Amino acid sequence: MAKHSVSVKKVAAVAPPPAATVEQRHRMIAEAAYYIAERRGFSAGNPEDDWYEAEIQIDRALGASPSRH
């Protein structure tokens, strides 16, 4: 019988991004909301909508599912 060699490719494990503390997440959201408001010239907008959009962006970046708090 013929012997078959099997090659196994090793893949480096990719660590998940480190989790942010509640305070870090809050600061990141606040900063992102500021830049969202700045982009529209700080007018004709709702700060709560800016915050919600920032939450989505930050939670996505952190790998968490967005939720409305």
N, C-alpha and C positions, 0 to 999 in steps of 0.2 A: 504494500500500500504506500502511496505517496504521502509525504508529510506536507501539510500546508502551514505556512507561517502566517500569523495574523499580526498586523501591526496595530498598535493602540496609540492613538494620538492624545497626548496629554494637553489639556486646556487649562490655562491659569484661571483660577476662580476670581471673579470680579466682586469685590465687596460692595454691598449696598451703601449709598451715601449715608453719612452719619446723621442720626436723628437730631433735629433741632429742639432745644428746650422751648417751653411755652413762651418765655421771654424773648428768645431769639426769633422765633416765628413771628411774634407780635411786632418786633422791631422791623423785620423784613417786610411784613405786610404794610406797616406804616410808611416805610420808605417807598415801597412800590406804589402805594396809593398817592403819595405826594407827586411822584413822577407822572402818574396817570393824569392828575389834575393839572400839573404843569404843562403837559403836552396839549391840553385843550385851552391853555391860557388862563386857568383858574376861574373860568366863567362858564355860565350856562351848563352847569353840571350839578350832580348830587354827590356829596362826600360819602354817603353810604354806598352808592353804586360804585364809586372809586374803590372803596374798601373791599367790597365784595369781589370786584374784578381782580384786585390785588391778591385776595385770599386764593382765588382760583389759580393765578399765576404762581404764587409761592408754593401752594400745596402740590401743584403739578411738578414744580422744580424739585421739591423734596420727596416726590414719589408717593405722596399721600393722596387719598381721594378727597376732592374738594367738598366742603360742607358749609352750609350757612350757619353761622353762630349767632 
